[in-house]
Amino acid sequence: MKPIVIAGPCVIESASLLDEVAAELVRLREKFNIEIYFKASFDKANRTSVHSFRGPGLEKGLQMLADVREKHGLKLLTDIHESCQAAPAGEVVDVLQIPAFLCRQTDLLVAAARTGKVVNIKKAQFLSGLDMQYPVEKAREAGAADVWLTERGNMYGYNNLVVDFRNIPDMKRFASRVVMDCTHSVQRPGAAGGKTGGNREFVPAMALAAKAFGANGYFFETHPDPEKALSDGPNMLYLKDLENVIASLL
């Protein structure tokens, strides 16, 4: 199975940001002849602080994502946090993503699957790869077109994550597509004074290690200027560096 890349800014900040990132993804898609999905969130419902930026919301955010598809011809992925978001999001995007902390929420999984779209389930920070058999079963039995699984690390004490790469082959028992979330796996949750920190310098190595363990998808949150990003800046990859990371994987 050919590898895919999922990439984009953490959250929808502006139309100009989406355009800049999408244009670069189109260039990389053509250069490397790979399948790329554009990812951005219309609402970050799980921010550390109540004062953190969340995004433009469901209606406006989905319209902005639809504009990306129309202008750039990219496939789309976005995450949902509530069952009621599944149907409208499913009308716009190709892949509905289930956030890690919500991967056991039956109603959310079923609502996403009933759209008939691909469902990408991120493995919770408190579960093993083998535990993901059951979320996959829920989504498949509810009619998902396909189910992907994404590794993003496990909690390691307070404010830290560690990746057990054995989870990748374990999850390939249940899903043909296993994605490595190379940027969320270097987060330092809640470790930056009311927001999440991170160590983006480890992103390229995370990707290569995941390849060695059989991953066939790679997830990168990326931004032209992560230091000024409104969400997840410390772990996001600089947009200018994405090309070299993809090249190393191919």
Secondary structure by P-SEA (a helix, b strand, c coil): cbbbbbbbccccccaaaaaaaaaaaaaaaaaccbbbbbbbbcccccccccccccccccaaaaaaaaaaaaacbbbbbbccccccaaaaaaacccbbbbcccccccaaaaaaaaaaccbbbbccccccccccaaaaaaaaaaacccbbbbbbcccccccccccccccccccccccccbbbbccccccccccccccbbbbcccaaaaaaaaaaaacccbbbbbcccccccccccccccccccaaaaaaaaac
